[in-house]
């Protein structure tokens, strides 16, 4: 037993020596990282001086003035409508230098997936310095996502500092953590491991605004809360991160919107009377714009529009803000119209008449003559007129519009079969629950044929 004890002592001594060696190696690695960080800071400062020096060559269209941020004075550039993109490129260089200098900060590495305990402690420490009335962990509130960002205040006109990052050292730029809860956004400034809550923005009163192509090059979008008169530009370390954050925040905003029109049932929509039908206001506005500008546009509803602009239209409509559709491409307006129908909880032709219509139109496989089509349409009419009046009015209004588009098919190249492919899945579909992809594929041809027949005979419900 004595030999065994001696052997165990020797083994433990070897373990202690190995741990000391590992500790020394880690200390050397930490010293190396600290040296790297200093080098990166010097490099970022050099890059920022270069970016600032470029400001001297920036065209006069960029107005230069002075401002104060946190007691520091800095030169800022406000882009005019015809500003060149050089300022954006210079600022992007400076931003990248900043991100290079902070990527080794521990707070960047913490997130709820990899460091749940540390993240919980961070949020608890934030809670202690926020208003006692605001409970971050109240019943039903969950943390959806968090990550590092840089925040700048926007002016009333929506512009912000393009060269702010070029005028101060990288280690002095305010660094933030953005916390997205299911009902609010929390922005916290991080400075030397000290936390200071900067903004608490309820999602029900906020919306996302994505700027021009030039500004998006800077991996940036805006969060706006008009109730608190807050307009902030949020920057990320890559365009991909910016797009992903904008998408997840926009989804959370839409889930919290009290006045949303996209995804709301027909009974909750704001309506207007047009052509003897009571229809949702947004559908009337979209179709009126398309009637005015797009009936002869080639590929209407087939060619995709600008997705960012489509999201912007949705946000404007859901938050009851003034909308001028003339500022948008007609293909984008067409996409928004299809989206509105697609997002309805129940399609305009309700789920319960899906299978009866499918069964009736199977007769067309053997009855291609006009009398057969008339017979099938009469049977379909007897089913459709039984739906609620709001559904019937909307379906008739849409059908007559699609027939008008089809009437211009020699110019816009959109025949009834093309329009049916674009709209059939949005207005006639089976319940998602209990239906397989195979069932949907089998029925797709029949559904398209049904809608095509309706478009070819828009007065069959009269």
C-alpha positions as CSV (number, residue, x, y, z in Angstrom):
1,X,0.0,0.0,0.0
2,X,3.0,2.3,0.7
3,X,4.2,1.8,-2.9
4,X,0.8,2.5,-4.2
5,X,0.7,5.8,-2.3
6,X,4.1,6.8,-3.5
7,X,3.1,6.1,-7.1
8,X,-0.1,8.2,-6.6
9,X,2.0,11.1,-5.2
10,X,4.3,11.0,-8.2
11,X,1.3,11.0,-10.5
12,X,-0.2,14.0,-8.8
13,X,3.1,15.8,-8.9
14,X,3.2,15.2,-12.7
15,X,-0.4,16.6,-13.0
16,X,0.6,19.7,-11.0
17,X,3.6,20.3,-13.2
18,X,1.5,19.9,-16.4
19,X,-1.1,22.4,-15.0
20,X,1.7,24.9,-14.3
21,X,3.1,24.5,-17.8
22,X,-0.4,24.9,-19.3
23,X,-1.0,28.0,-17.1
24,X,2.3,29.5,-18.3
25,X,1.3,28.8,-21.9
26,X,-2.1,30.5,-21.4
27,X,-0.4,33.5,-19.8
28,X,1.9,33.8,-22.8
29,X,-1.1,33.5,-25.2
30,X,-2.9,36.2,-23.3
31,X,0.1,38.5,-23.5
32,X,0.2,37.8,-27.2
33,X,-3.4,38.6,-27.6
34,X,-2.9,41.9,-25.7
35,X,0.0,42.8,-27.9
36,X,-2.2,41.9,-31.0
37,X,-5.0,44.1,-29.7
38,X,-2.6,47.1,-29.3
39,X,-1.3,46.5,-32.8
40,X,-4.9,46.3,-34.1
41,X,-5.8,49.6,-32.3
42,X,-2.8,51.3,-33.9
43,X,-3.7,49.9,-37.3
44,X,-7.3,51.0,-36.9
45,X,-6.3,54.6,-35.9
46,X,-4.0,54.7,-38.9
47,X,-6.9,53.6,-41.2
48,X,-9.2,56.2,-39.6
49,X,-6.7,59.0,-40.2
50,X,-6.5,57.8,-43.9
51,X,-10.4,57.8,-44.1
52,X,-10.5,61.3,-42.5
53,X,-7.9,62.6,-44.9
54,X,-10.1,61.5,-47.8
55,X,-12.7,63.8,-46.4
56,X,-10.8,66.7,-47.8
57,X,-11.4,65.5,-51.3
58,X,-15.1,64.9,-50.8
59,X,-17.4,67.0,-53.1
60,X,-19.0,70.2,-51.8
61,X,-22.4,68.5,-52.1
62,X,-21.6,67.1,-48.7
63,X,-22.3,69.7,-46.0
64,X,-19.7,69.8,-43.2
65,X,-20.6,71.0,-39.8
66,X,-19.7,70.6,-36.1
67,X,-21.6,68.6,-33.5
68,X,-21.0,67.3,-30.1
69,X,-21.4,63.7,-29.0
70,X,-20.8,62.9,-25.3
71,X,-18.6,66.0,-24.8
72,X,-16.5,65.3,-27.9
73,X,-16.6,67.5,-30.9
74,X,-16.3,65.9,-34.3
75,X,-16.7,66.8,-38.0
76,X,-19.7,65.1,-39.6
77,X,-20.8,64.8,-43.2
78,X,-24.5,64.9,-44.0
79,X,-25.2,63.2,-47.4
80,X,-27.3,65.2,-49.9
81,X,-29.4,63.6,-52.6
82,X,-26.6,63.7,-55.1
83,X,-23.8,62.8,-52.7
84,X,-21.1,60.5,-54.2
85,X,-20.4,57.1,-52.7
86,X,-16.7,57.9,-51.7
87,X,-17.8,59.1,-48.2
88,X,-19.7,55.8,-47.7
89,X,-16.6,53.8,-48.7
90,X,-14.3,55.8,-46.4
91,X,-16.7,55.3,-43.5
92,X,-16.9,51.6,-44.3
93,X,-13.1,51.4,-44.1
94,X,-13.2,53.1,-40.7
95,X,-16.1,50.9,-39.5
96,X,-14.1,47.8,-40.4
97,X,-11.1,49.1,-38.6
98,X,-13.3,49.6,-35.5
99,X,-14.7,46.0,-35.7
100,X,-11.1,44.7,-36.0
101,X,-10.2,46.4,-32.8
102,X,-13.1,45.2,-30.7
103,X,-13.6,41.6,-31.9
104,X,-11.4,40.3,-29.1
105,X,-13.5,41.9,-26.4
106,X,-15.1,39.3,-24.2
107,X,-18.6,41.0,-24.4
108,X,-18.6,40.2,-28.1
109,X,-18.2,36.5,-27.5
110,X,-21.0,36.3,-24.9
111,X,-24.4,35.1,-26.2
112,X,-27.3,33.2,-24.7
113,X,-26.4,30.0,-26.6
114,X,-22.7,29.7,-25.8
115,X,-22.6,31.6,-22.5
116,X,-26.0,31.4,-21.0
117,X,-24.8,32.0,-17.4
118,X,-22.7,35.0,-18.4
119,X,-25.5,36.4,-20.5
120,X,-28.0,36.0,-17.6
121,X,-25.6,37.9,-15.3
122,X,-25.2,40.7,-17.8
123,X,-29.0,41.1,-18.2
124,X,-29.5,40.9,-14.4
125,X,-26.9,43.7,-14.0
126,X,-28.7,45.8,-16.6
127,X,-32.0,45.2,-14.7
128,X,-30.6,46.7,-11.5
129,X,-29.8,50.1,-13.2
130,X,-33.0,50.3,-15.2
131,X,-36.4,51.5,-14.0
132,X,-37.7,49.3,-11.2
133,X,-41.1,49.3,-13.1
134,X,-39.5,47.6,-16.1
135,X,-39.1,43.9,-15.5
136,X,-36.9,42.3,-18.2
137,X,-38.0,38.8,-17.2
138,X,-41.8,39.5,-16.8
139,X,-44.1,36.6,-17.7
140,X,-44.1,35.8,-21.4
141,X,-41.0,37.9,-22.3
142,X,-38.2,36.0,-23.9
143,X,-34.8,36.9,-25.3
144,X,-34.8,36.1,-29.0
145,X,-31.3,37.3,-30.0
146,X,-28.4,39.4,-28.9
147,X,-25.2,40.7,-30.5
148,X,-22.7,43.6,-30.8
149,X,-23.4,46.7,-32.7
150,X,-22.6,50.4,-33.0
151,X,-25.4,53.0,-32.7
152,X,-25.7,56.6,-34.0
153,X,-28.5,59.0,-33.4
154,X,-30.3,60.0,-36.6
155,X,-31.5,63.6,-37.3
156,X,-35.0,64.6,-38.0
157,X,-34.4,64.2,-41.7
158,X,-33.1,60.7,-41.2
159,X,-29.4,61.4,-42.0
160,X,-26.6,60.5,-39.7
161,X,-22.8,60.9,-39.3
162,X,-21.0,59.4,-42.2
163,X,-17.5,60.1,-40.9
164,X,-18.0,60.0,-37.2
165,X,-15.9,56.8,-37.0
166,X,-13.1,58.6,-38.9
167,X,-12.8,61.3,-36.4
168,X,-12.2,59.4,-33.2
169,X,-9.9,56.5,-32.2
170,X,-11.4,53.1,-32.5
171,X,-11.2,52.4,-28.8
172,X,-13.3,55.5,-28.1
173,X,-16.2,54.7,-30.4
174,X,-19.3,53.8,-28.3
175,X,-19.8,50.0,-28.4
176,X,-23.3,48.5,-27.8
177,X,-25.0,45.2,-27.2
178,X,-28.4,44.9,-28.8
179,X,-30.9,42.6,-27.0
180,X,-34.0,41.6,-29.0
181,X,-36.9,40.5,-26.8
182,X,-40.2,39.2,-28.2
183,X,-41.8,42.6,-27.4
184,X,-39.0,45.2,-27.3
185,X,-35.4,46.1,-28.3
186,X,-32.9,47.0,-25.6
187,X,-29.7,48.9,-26.4
188,X,-26.9,48.9,-23.8
189,X,-23.7,50.8,-24.1
190,X,-20.6,48.8,-23.0
191,X,-17.6,50.8,-21.8
192,X,-14.7,49.1,-20.0
193,X,-17.0,46.4,-18.7
194,X,-19.5,49.0,-17.5
195,X,-23.1,48.8,-18.8
196,X,-25.4,51.7,-19.4
197,X,-28.9,51.2,-20.8
198,X,-29.3,53.6,-23.8
199,X,-32.7,52.8,-25.2
200,X,-35.8,50.6,-24.5
201,X,-38.0,50.5,-27.6
202,X,-41.3,48.6,-27.5
203,X,-41.8,46.8,-30.8
204,X,-45.5,47.7,-31.0
205,X,-44.5,51.3,-31.5
206,X,-41.3,50.8,-33.6
207,X,-40.4,49.9,-37.2
208,X,-37.4,49.2,-39.3
209,X,-36.3,51.4,-42.2
210,X,-33.6,50.3,-44.6
211,X,-31.9,53.2,-46.5
212,X,-30.5,53.5,-50.0
213,X,-28.1,51.0,-51.6
214,X,-25.2,53.2,-50.7
215,X,-26.0,53.3,-47.0
216,X,-26.7,49.5,-46.9
217,X,-23.1,49.0,-48.0
218,X,-22.2,50.1,-44.5
219,X,-24.1,47.2,-42.9
220,X,-26.7,49.5,-41.4
221,X,-30.4,50.0,-40.9
222,X,-32.6,52.3,-38.8
223,X,-34.8,51.6,-35.8
224,X,-37.5,54.2,-35.5
225,X,-39.9,54.8,-32.6
226,X,-42.0,57.9,-33.2
227,X,-43.7,57.8,-29.8
228,X,-40.4,58.3,-28.1
229,X,-39.1,60.5,-31.0
230,X,-36.1,58.1,-31.3
231,X,-34.4,57.5,-34.7
232,X,-31.2,55.5,-34.5
233,X,-28.9,54.0,-37.1
234,X,-27.6,50.5,-36.1
235,X,-24.3,49.3,-37.6
236,X,-23.0,45.7,-37.7
237,X,-19.8,44.1,-38.7
238,X,-21.1,42.7,-42.0
239,X,-23.9,43.2,-44.5
240,X,-25.0,39.7,-43.8
241,X,-25.4,40.4,-40.1
242,X,-27.3,43.6,-40.9
243,X,-29.7,41.8,-43.2
244,X,-30.3,39.0,-40.7
245,X,-30.9,41.4,-37.8
246,X,-33.2,43.6,-39.9
247,X,-35.2,40.5,-40.9
248,X,-35.6,39.1,-37.3
249,X,-36.5,42.5,-35.9
250,X,-39.0,43.2,-38.7
251,X,-40.6,39.9,-38.0
252,X,-40.9,40.6,-34.3
253,X,-42.3,44.1,-35.0
254,X,-45.0,42.6,-37.3
255,X,-45.9,40.1,-34.5
256,X,-46.4,43.0,-32.1
257,X,-48.1,45.5,-34.4
258,X,-51.5,46.4,-33.2
259,X,-52.7,47.8,-36.5
260,X,-51.2,45.3,-39.0
261,X,-53.0,44.7,-42.2
262,X,-50.7,42.0,-43.6
263,X,-51.6,38.7,-41.9
264,X,-54.8,40.0,-40.3
265,X,-58.1,38.3,-41.1
266,X,-60.6,40.1,-43.4
267,X,-62.8,41.0,-40.4
268,X,-59.9,43.2,-39.0
269,X,-59.0,45.0,-42.2
270,X,-59.7,48.7,-42.9
271,X,-62.2,48.7,-45.8
272,X,-63.5,51.0,-48.5
273,X,-66.4,50.7,-51.0
274,X,-65.4,50.5,-54.7
275,X,-67.4,49.3,-57.7
276,X,-70.2,48.1,-55.5
277,X,-67.9,46.0,-53.3
278,X,-66.6,46.5,-49.8
279,X,-62.9,45.6,-49.9
280,X,-59.8,46.2,-47.8
281,X,-58.3,49.7,-48.3
282,X,-54.8,48.3,-49.0
283,X,-56.1,46.1,-51.8
284,X,-57.9,49.0,-53.4
285,X,-54.8,51.2,-53.2
286,X,-52.5,48.5,-54.7
287,X,-54.9,47.6,-57.5
288,X,-55.7,51.2,-58.3
289,X,-51.9,51.9,-58.7
290,X,-51.4,48.9,-60.9
291,X,-54.4,49.8,-63.1
292,X,-53.0,53.3,-63.6
293,X,-49.4,52.4,-64.3
294,X,-48.9,48.7,-65.0
295,X,-51.6,47.1,-67.2
296,X,-49.2,47.1,-70.1
297,X,-46.1,46.2,-68.2
298,X,-44.5,43.1,-69.5
299,X,-44.3,40.3,-66.9
300,X,-46.5,41.9,-64.3
301,X,-46.8,39.5,-61.3
302,X,-44.2,37.2,-62.9
303,X,-41.1,39.4,-62.6
304,X,-40.1,39.9,-59.0
305,X,-39.8,43.4,-57.5
306,X,-37.5,44.8,-54.9
307,X,-37.8,42.7,-51.7
308,X,-36.5,45.5,-49.4
309,X,-39.0,48.0,-50.9
310,X,-41.8,45.4,-50.5
311,X,-40.9,45.0,-46.8
312,X,-40.9,48.8,-46.5
313,X,-44.4,49.1,-48.0
314,X,-45.6,46.4,-45.5
315,X,-44.2,48.3,-42.6
316,X,-45.7,51.6,-43.7
317,X,-49.1,50.0,-44.1
318,X,-49.0,48.1,-40.9
319,X,-48.1,51.2,-38.9
320,X,-50.7,53.4,-40.6
321,X,-48.1,55.8,-42.1
322,X,-48.6,57.9,-45.2
323,X,-47.8,55.8,-48.3
324,X,-47.2,57.0,-51.9
325,X,-47.0,54.0,-54.1
326,X,-45.8,56.1,-57.0
327,X,-42.3,56.0,-55.3
328,X,-42.1,52.2,-56.0
329,X,-41.6,50.0,-59.0
330,X,-44.8,48.4,-60.3
331,X,-43.3,44.9,-60.0
332,X,-42.7,45.6,-56.3
333,X,-46.3,46.8,-55.9
334,X,-47.4,43.6,-57.7
335,X,-45.4,41.5,-55.2
336,X,-47.0,43.3,-52.3
337,X,-50.5,42.5,-53.6
338,X,-49.6,38.8,-53.9
339,X,-48.1,38.9,-50.4
340,X,-51.2,40.4,-48.9
341,X,-53.3,37.6,-50.3
342,X,-50.7,35.0,-49.3
343,X,-50.5,36.2,-45.7
344,X,-54.3,36.0,-45.0
345,X,-54.9,33.5,-42.2
346,X,-57.6,32.0,-44.4
347,X,-57.6,32.5,-48.1
348,X,-60.2,34.6,-49.9
349,X,-61.8,31.3,-51.1
350,X,-62.0,29.6,-47.7
351,X,-60.5,26.2,-46.9
352,X,-63.9,24.5,-46.6
353,X,-64.7,25.0,-50.3
354,X,-61.3,23.9,-51.6
355,X,-62.2,20.2,-52.0
356,X,-65.7,20.8,-53.4
357,X,-64.3,23.1,-56.1
358,X,-61.6,20.6,-56.9
359,X,-64.1,17.8,-57.3
360,X,-66.3,19.9,-59.6
361,X,-63.5,21.0,-61.9
362,X,-62.4,17.4,-62.4
363,X,-65.4,17.2,-64.8
364,X,-63.5,19.5,-67.2
365,X,-61.1,16.7,-68.0
366,X,-63.8,15.1,-70.1
367,X,-66.0,18.2,-70.8
368,X,-63.9,20.6,-72.8
369,X,-66.8,22.1,-74.8
370,X,-68.4,25.4,-73.9
371,X,-71.5,23.8,-72.5
372,X,-69.4,21.7,-70.2
373,X,-67.4,24.8,-69.0
374,X,-70.7,26.7,-68.4
375,X,-72.1,23.8,-66.4
376,X,-69.0,23.6,-64.2
377,X,-69.0,27.3,-63.6
378,X,-72.6,27.2,-62.5
379,X,-71.8,24.5,-60.0
380,X,-68.8,26.5,-58.8
381,X,-71.0,29.6,-58.4
382,X,-73.5,27.7,-56.2
383,X,-70.6,26.9,-53.8
384,X,-68.8,30.3,-53.9
385,X,-71.9,32.5,-53.3
386,X,-72.3,30.7,-49.9
387,X,-69.1,32.3,-48.5
388,X,-69.2,35.5,-46.4
389,X,-70.0,38.7,-48.3
390,X,-66.5,40.2,-47.5
391,X,-64.9,37.2,-49.1
392,X,-67.2,37.3,-52.1
393,X,-66.8,41.1,-52.7
394,X,-63.0,40.8,-52.5
395,X,-62.8,37.8,-54.9
396,X,-65.0,39.5,-57.5
397,X,-63.0,42.7,-57.3
398,X,-59.7,40.8,-57.7
399,X,-61.1,38.7,-60.5
400,X,-62.2,41.7,-62.6
401,X,-58.8,43.2,-62.2
402,X,-57.0,40.1,-63.3
403,X,-59.3,39.9,-66.3
404,X,-58.3,43.4,-67.2
405,X,-54.6,42.5,-67.0
406,X,-55.3,39.4,-69.2
407,X,-57.1,41.7,-71.7
408,X,-53.7,43.4,-72.3
409,X,-51.8,40.1,-72.7
410,X,-50.7,40.9,-76.2
411,X,-48.6,43.7,-74.6
412,X,-47.8,42.5,-71.1
413,X,-47.4,38.8,-72.1
414,X,-49.6,37.7,-69.1
415,X,-52.3,35.3,-70.3
416,X,-54.9,33.8,-68.0
417,X,-52.7,30.7,-67.4
418,X,-49.8,32.9,-66.4
419,X,-51.9,34.9,-64.0
420,X,-53.4,31.7,-62.6
421,X,-49.9,30.3,-61.8
422,X,-49.1,33.6,-59.9
423,X,-52.3,33.9,-57.9
424,X,-53.8,30.4,-57.5
425,X,-51.7,29.4,-54.5
426,X,-52.6,32.7,-52.8
427,X,-56.4,32.6,-53.1
428,X,-57.3,28.9,-53.2
429,X,-55.4,26.4,-51.0
430,X,-56.0,23.6,-48.6
431,X,-55.2,23.8,-44.9
432,X,-51.5,23.5,-44.2
433,X,-52.2,21.2,-41.2
434,X,-52.6,17.6,-42.4
435,X,-51.6,18.3,-46.0
436,X,-48.4,16.8,-47.4
437,X,-46.1,18.3,-50.1
438,X,-47.2,15.4,-52.4
439,X,-50.8,16.4,-52.0
440,X,-50.1,20.0,-52.8
441,X,-48.1,19.0,-55.9
442,X,-50.8,16.7,-57.2
443,X,-53.5,19.4,-56.7
444,X,-51.4,22.3,-58.1
445,X,-52.3,21.8,-61.7
446,X,-56.0,21.5,-60.9
447,X,-56.0,24.6,-58.7
448,X,-54.2,26.6,-61.5
449,X,-56.8,25.4,-64.0
450,X,-59.7,26.4,-61.7
451,X,-58.4,30.0,-61.2
452,X,-57.6,30.2,-65.0
453,X,-61.2,29.3,-65.7
454,X,-62.4,32.0,-63.3
455,X,-60.2,34.7,-64.9
456,X,-61.4,33.7,-68.4
457,X,-65.0,34.1,-67.1
458,X,-64.9,37.0,-64.6
459,X,-68.7,37.6,-64.8
460,X,-69.7,34.1,-63.8
461,X,-70.7,35.2,-60.3
462,X,-73.1,38.0,-61.5
